[in-house]
Amino acid sequence: MHCIAGRIGTTSLVNAAHCEEYLEEILSEFRLHLTGPNGSIVLDSMDFTLESWTTPEWTDGNRILQLQMAARLDDEPLQVSLLYEASAGASAIRKGLIVEPGAPHGWILERVDLEMMKLKELVEGVTPAQRFRRPEEGSYDDSPIIPEVDVFDSSRRMVFGDHSKSVLSYWGYNEGLFVFVESEQGEEWFDRPVGLVLSQKMHDFIADGVSVGPALIGGYVGLAEVGFNRYRDAVARYWQDAEVLEKRPLLSEARDGGFPENHTPDMVAPIEYLRIPLIPDVNTRRRIYELAWDRPFSAVLDEVVESAESAREPDPREIAFKARFADYFGSYRHVLGFPDGVNIDGWAYFRDEAGLLILVNPGDSAQATTLPLSEASLELGGEGTVEIDDWSSLEQGETMGKADPADPPELVLAPGEIKIIGINLRAK
């Protein structure tokens, strides 16, 4: 960052993997949208002057920089604090804003833009390929889904271009960014001609003070699937925070009526998974595949269990199996292509380089597939081998030996056969 004549601004944004510059131009360090007695006004970061700075915490494990800034509103002082936080081992930097108590009375904060930046032309937006046809154009969350499904080119997962809501990729470098605003009213969007904007909608009087955000900008290394892993993890961590849940007495009502934006809670081994078969029908698999890119798994299950063909009384053997591996069933990972009802499809419940791979042959003839250990979403890219076992019986794993993710073995599945393969689960 820099400070010139009391005005602050970000000067650089890089992913440490290759240290390539992402930032083309900072449009505004922050922006306040206010409504008051004299109408509406927008205060830009350039309207504020830096007065002082502190480091409330500065350790090897966590560092916080707090900038105290001031402007004039109705010819009265308006003081804000801008906070930046970086934690050791974390993949994201957090940025929040506080409107300090004592602000002019009668003014309402309607929205805060926590980040507004134009990125380099080589930075692309990443969105999951849309499989369910919609009757009209619109955003992913606003567009109703109808039963028509496009299974053409089922191996294509991502669309790279000018737009995104959560994940960005730096062309040619196998790395990128993910973004998220920790608020029920958070909004994130990237439009390449305009830039990256991270905002929070509000309707709060500022006189007694207001806290905003924080917003996260994080980095990832690998294919875009890794970026979506990091984004979903950030959303899940936010909603798992006990303090966050305690502050939301209407959480159960929100679960019934749908969550604001795309920010939905996740839990380890959510109870909803007991209400769908371990191996759902192909239409339910399609819905899960479509929804699970940018939503935590329990939020996806909230939707699919409403389908009459997927919800049912759980099988006792499946309950015991899911209880045994409960730590993994909250973490869905994409593998293979979109379920087309013809070729082998599959998915994984995976975390910390261990979990379950489930493969299904929906066809009427035997098919071969390579065990998808090299899938980017599993993040098994390190050197060495993994232990694999066949858990298709749901009762005991049959040892299959060790496998190299860079050179995985081939499996042949009979018509209609289902394989459940454990990865590094022998201690379970």
C-alpha positions in Angstrom: 0.0 0.0 0.0 1.0 3.6 -0.3 -0.1 6.9 1.3 0.3 10.2 -0.6 -0.9 13.4 1.0 -2.9 11.4 3.5 -4.7 9.4 0.8 -4.2 5.6 0.8 -4.3 3.1 -2.0 -3.3 -0.5 -2.8 -0.2 -0.6 -5.1 0.2 -4.3 -5.7 -1.7 -7.6 -5.6 0.2 -10.8 -6.3 -0.1 -14.6 -5.8 3.2 -15.6 -4.1 3.3 -18.8 -6.3 4.8 -16.9 -9.2 4.7 -13.2 -8.0 2.9 -12.1 -11.1 1.1 -8.8 -10.7 -2.7 -9.0 -10.8 -3.5 -5.3 -10.2 -3.9 -2.9 -13.1 -5.4 0.0 -11.2 -7.0 0.6 -7.9 -10.4 2.3 -8.5 -11.2 2.9 -4.9 -9.8 1.6 -1.6 -13.3 1.7 -0.2 -16.6 3.5 -0.9 -19.5 4.4 1.4 -23.0 4.8 0.0 -25.0 6.9 2.5 -28.6 8.3 2.7 -29.4 11.1 5.1 -31.4 14.3 5.8 -29.9 16.0 2.7 -30.3 13.1 0.3 -27.8 10.5 -0.9 -24.0 10.8 -1.0 -21.1 8.6 -1.9 -17.9 9.0 0.0 -14.8 7.6 -1.7 -11.6 6.7 0.0 -10.0 9.8 -1.5 -12.4 11.8 0.6 -10.7 10.5 3.7 -7.3 11.5 5.2 -5.1 9.1 7.1 -4.7 10.3 10.7 -2.9 7.5 12.3 -2.2 3.8 12.2 -1.7 1.0 14.8 -1.0 -2.7 14.9 -3.5 -4.2 17.3 -1.9 -7.6 16.8 1.5 -8.3 15.3 2.8 -11.8 16.0 4.3 -14.6 13.9 0.9 -16.2 13.8 -1.4 -13.2 13.0 -0.9 -9.6 12.0 -3.5 -6.8 11.9 -2.9 -3.3 10.5 -5.5 -0.7 11.5 -5.6 2.6 9.6 -7.6 5.5 11.3 -9.0 7.9 8.7 -11.3 10.9 8.8 -13.6 12.9 6.4 -16.4 15.5 6.8 -20.1 14.8 6.5 -22.6 17.5 7.1 -19.6 19.6 8.2 -19.1 17.1 11.1 -16.2 14.6 11.5 -16.7 11.1 10.2 -14.1 8.7 11.4 -13.5 5.2 10.0 -11.0 2.4 10.6 -9.7 0.2 7.9 -8.3 -3.2 9.0 -6.1 -5.6 7.2 -5.5 -9.1 8.6 -3.0 -11.8 7.5 -2.7 -15.1 9.3 0.2 -17.6 9.0 -0.7 -20.5 6.8 -3.9 -18.9 5.6 -4.6 -18.6 1.9 -6.4 -15.3 2.1 -6.0 -11.7 3.4 -9.0 -10.2 5.2 -10.1 -6.5 5.0 -12.8 -4.9 7.1 -14.1 -1.4 7.8 -15.5 0.2 11.0 -17.5 3.4 11.1 -16.5 4.7 14.5 -19.2 5.8 17.0 -19.9 9.5 17.0 -20.7 9.9 13.3 -23.3 12.5 12.3 -26.9 11.6 13.3 -29.6 10.8 10.8 -27.4 9.1 8.2 -27.9 5.5 7.0 -25.1 3.4 5.5 -26.7 1.6 2.5 -23.7 -0.1 1.0 -20.0 -0.4 1.4 -17.6 -1.3 -1.4 -14.7 -2.9 0.3 -12.7 -3.5 -2.9 -12.9 -1.8 -6.3 -10.0 -2.7 -8.5 -9.2 -3.2 -12.2 -7.1 -6.3 -12.9 -4.6 -7.2 -15.6 -6.1 -8.3 -18.9 -4.6 -11.8 -18.3 -6.8 -12.3 -15.3 -9.9 -14.2 -16.3 -13.2 -14.9 -14.6 -14.0 -18.6 -14.1 -17.6 -19.9 -13.9 -18.9 -23.5 -13.9 -20.3 -24.7 -17.2 -24.1 -24.4 -17.0 -25.8 -27.8 -17.6 -29.4 -27.0 -16.9 -31.1 -24.9 -19.5 -32.9 -21.9 -18.3 -35.9 -20.1 -19.9 -34.2 -16.7 -19.9 -30.9 -15.1 -19.2 -30.0 -14.2 -15.7 -27.6 -14.9 -12.9 -27.0 -18.4 -11.6 -29.0 -17.8 -8.4 -31.8 -15.9 -10.0 -32.5 -18.2 -12.9 -35.0 -21.0 -12.4 -33.9 -24.4 -13.4 -36.1 -26.5 -15.7 -35.7 -30.3 -16.3 -33.8 -29.9 -19.6 -30.2 -31.0 -19.2 -27.3 -30.4 -21.6 -25.0 -33.4 -21.4 -23.0 -32.5 -24.5 -19.3 -32.5 -23.9 -19.7 -33.7 -20.3 -15.9 -33.3 -19.7 -16.1 -29.5 -20.0 -16.3 -28.1 -16.5 -15.3 -24.4 -16.6 -15.9 -21.3 -18.7 -13.1 -18.8 -18.7 -13.9 -15.2 -19.7 -15.0 -11.8 -18.6 -17.2 -12.7 -15.7 -17.1 -14.5 -12.3 -18.7 -14.4 -8.9 -16.0 -16.2 -6.9 -12.9 -17.5 -8.7 -10.4 -15.9 -11.0 -7.5 -17.5 -13.0 -4.3 -16.0 -14.3 -3.9 -17.1 -17.9 -1.0 -19.5 -18.4 0.2 -19.7 -14.8 -2.0 -22.4 -13.2 -2.9 -20.1 -10.3 -5.5 -17.6 -9.4 -7.6 -15.8 -6.8 -10.8 -16.4 -4.9 -13.0 -13.8 -3.3 -15.7 -13.8 -0.6 -17.4 -11.2 1.7 -18.1 -12.6 5.2 -21.7 -11.3 5.4 -25.2 -12.5 4.7 -25.5 -9.4 2.5 -22.1 -9.8 0.8 -21.7 -9.5 -2.9 -18.7 -10.4 -5.1 -18.5 -10.0 -8.8 -15.8 -9.6 -11.5 -16.4 -8.0 -14.8 -13.3 -7.7 -16.8 -14.1 -4.4 -18.5 -15.1 -2.9 -15.1 -13.1 -4.7 -12.5 -13.4 -6.7 -9.3 -15.9 -5.4 -6.7 -16.5 -6.7 -3.2 -19.5 -5.1 -1.5 -21.8 -5.4 1.5 -25.4 -4.2 1.4 -26.6 -2.6 4.6 -29.3 -0.3 6.2 -27.6 0.8 9.4 -27.6 4.2 11.1 -23.9 5.2 11.5 -24.2 7.4 14.6 -23.5 4.5 17.0 -20.9 2.8 14.8 -21.1 0.1 12.2 -18.8 -2.8 11.4 -18.5 -4.0 7.7 -17.1 -7.2 6.2 -14.5 -8.4 6.2 -13.8 -9.2 2.6 -11.4 -11.9 1.6 -9.0 -12.1 -1.3 -7.2 -15.4 -1.4 -4.8 -17.2 -3.7 -4.6 -20.7 -4.9 -2.2 -22.7 -7.0 -3.4 -25.3 -9.5 -6.4 -25.6 -11.8 -9.6 -23.7 -11.2 -11.1 -26.6 -9.3 -8.6 -25.8 -6.5 -9.9 -22.2 -6.5 -13.4 -23.4 -6.0 -12.3 -25.7 -3.1 -10.8 -22.7 -1.4 -13.9 -20.6 -2.0 -16.2 -23.2 -0.6 -14.0 -23.7 2.4 -14.1 -20.0 3.1 -17.9 -19.9 3.0 -18.1 -23.0 5.2 -15.7 -21.6 7.8 -17.7 -18.4 8.0 -21.0 -20.2 8.6 -19.5 -22.7 11.1 -18.2 -19.9 13.3 -20.1 -20.2 16.6 -20.3 -16.5 17.1 -21.8 -16.0 13.6 -24.5 -18.6 14.3 -25.3 -17.1 17.7 -25.9 -13.7 16.1 -28.4 -15.2 13.7 -31.5 -16.3 15.6 -33.4 -16.6 12.3 -31.0 -19.1 10.9 -33.5 -21.9 10.9 -36.0 -19.7 9.0 -33.3 -18.7 6.5 -32.6 -22.4 5.9 -36.3 -22.9 5.0 -36.5 -19.8 2.9 -33.1 -19.8 1.2 -30.0 -17.9 2.1 -29.0 -14.4 0.9 -26.9 -14.5 -2.2 -24.7 -17.6 -2.4 -23.6 -17.7 1.2 -24.9 -20.9 2.8 -23.8 -22.9 5.8 -21.8 -26.1 5.8 -21.3 -28.6 8.6 -19.2 -31.7 9.0 -21.4 -34.7 8.2 -24.6 -32.6 7.7 -27.7 -34.6 8.8 -29.3 -34.0 5.4 -27.1 -36.5 3.7 -28.9 -39.3 5.5 -32.0 -38.5 3.6 -30.5 -39.2 0.1 -29.2 -42.6 -1.0 -25.4 -43.1 -0.9 -25.7 -43.5 -4.6 -28.4 -41.1 -5.8 -30.2 -41.5 -9.1 -28.7 -39.8 -12.1 -30.9 -36.8 -12.0 -30.0 -36.1 -8.4 -26.3 -36.6 -9.2 -26.6 -34.0 -12.0 -28.2 -31.5 -9.6 -25.5 -32.1 -7.0 -22.7 -31.7 -9.6 -24.3 -28.5 -10.9 -24.8 -26.9 -7.5 -21.7 -28.0 -5.6 -19.1 -25.9 -7.4 -19.8 -22.7 -5.4 -22.0 -23.9 -2.5 -21.0 -25.9 0.6 -22.3 -29.4 0.5 -25.0 -29.1 3.1 -26.6 -26.3 1.2 -26.7 -28.4 -1.9 -28.3 -31.3 0.1 -30.9 -28.9 1.4 -32.1 -28.5 -2.2 -31.8 -32.0 -3.5 -33.6 -33.6 -0.5 -36.7 -31.7 -1.5 -36.9 -33.9 -4.6 -39.3 -36.8 -4.2 -37.1 -39.1 -6.1 -34.0 -38.5 -3.9 -35.4 -38.2 -0.4 -36.3 -41.4 1.4 -35.8 -43.4 4.6 -32.1 -44.1 5.0 -30.7 -47.6 4.7 -29.3 -48.9 8.0 -26.1 -50.1 6.3 -25.6 -46.8 4.7 -26.2 -45.0 8.0 -23.5 -47.1 9.7 -21.1 -46.5 6.7 -21.7 -42.7 6.8 -21.3 -42.6 10.5 -17.9 -44.4 10.2 -16.7 -41.8 7.7 -18.7 -38.8 9.0 -15.6 -36.5 8.8 -15.6 -36.7 5.0 -19.3 -36.5 4.0 -19.4 -32.7 4.5 -16.8 -32.2 1.8 -17.9 -33.0 -1.8 -15.4 -32.9 -4.6 -16.0 -33.2 -8.3 -14.3 -36.0 -10.3 -14.8 -37.2 -13.9 -17.4 -35.6 -16.2 -20.9 -34.3 -15.8 -23.3 -37.4 -15.3 -24.7 -38.1 -18.8 -26.4 -41.4 -17.9 -24.1 -43.3 -20.3 -20.5 -43.0 -19.3 -18.9 -43.7 -15.9 -19.4 -40.8 -13.6 -18.3 -40.2 -10.0 -17.6 -37.9 -7.1 -15.6 -37.8 -3.9 -16.0 -37.0 -0.3 -12.5 -35.8 0.4 -10.4 -33.8 2.8 -6.7 -33.7 3.9 -5.6 -36.1 1.2 -8.0 -38.9 2.3 -11.6 -39.9 1.7 -13.9 -41.8 -0.6 -14.2 -42.0 -4.4 -17.5 -43.2 -5.7 -17.8 -44.5 -9.3 -21.0 -45.4 -11.1 -21.4 -47.2 -14.5 -24.9 -46.2 -15.6 -24.5 -47.9 -19.0 -25.7 -51.3 -20.2 -22.2 -52.6 -21.0 -18.9 -52.9 -19.1 -16.7 -49.8 -19.1 -13.1 -49.0 -18.1 -11.9 -45.9 -16.4 -8.7 -44.7 -14.8 -9.1 -44.3 -11.0 -9.3 -40.4 -10.9 -6.5 -39.8 -8.4 -5.1 -37.0 -10.5 -8.2 -34.9 -10.3 -7.3 -31.4 -9.4 -10.1 -31.1 -6.8 -8.5 -34.0 -4.7 -5.2 -32.1 -4.5 -3.0 -35.2 -4.4 -0.3 -33.6 -6.5 2.5 -34.3 -4.2 5.1 -37.0 -4.6 4.5 -40.5 -3.3 1.7 -43.0 -3.3 -1.7 -43.4 -1.7 -3.3 -46.5 -0.1 -6.4 -47.6 -1.9 -9.1 -50.1 -0.7 -12.4 -51.3 -2.0 -15.3 -50.3 0.3 -18.1 -51.3 -2.0 -19.4 -53.8 0.5 -20.0 -50.9 3.0 -18.7 -53.1 5.8 -14.9 -53.7 5.3 -12.3 -52.3 3.0 -10.5 -54.8 0.8 -6.9 -53.9 0.2 -6.0 -52.9 -3.3 -2.5 -51.9 -2.6 -0.8 -48.6 -3.3 -1.3 -46.3 -6.3 0.6 -43.3 -7.7 -1.7 -40.4 -8.5 0.5 -39.6 -11.5 0.0 -43.1 -12.9 -3.3 -44.5 -11.4 -4.6 -47.9 -12.1 -7.5 -48.7 -14.4 -10.8 -50.2 -13.2 -13.4 -52.0 -15.2 -17.0 -51.6 -14.0 -19.7 -54.0 -15.0 -23.1 -52.7 -16.3 -24.8 -50.8 -13.4 -21.8 -51.5 -11.1 -20.9 -49.1 -8.3 -17.4 -48.9 -6.8 -16.6 -47.2 -3.5 -12.8 -46.7 -3.2 -11.2 -45.5 0.0 -8.1 -43.3 -0.3 -5.7 -43.4 2.7 -8.4 -44.7 5.0 -6.8 -47.8 6.5 -6.5 -46.4 9.9 -10.3 -45.7 10.0 
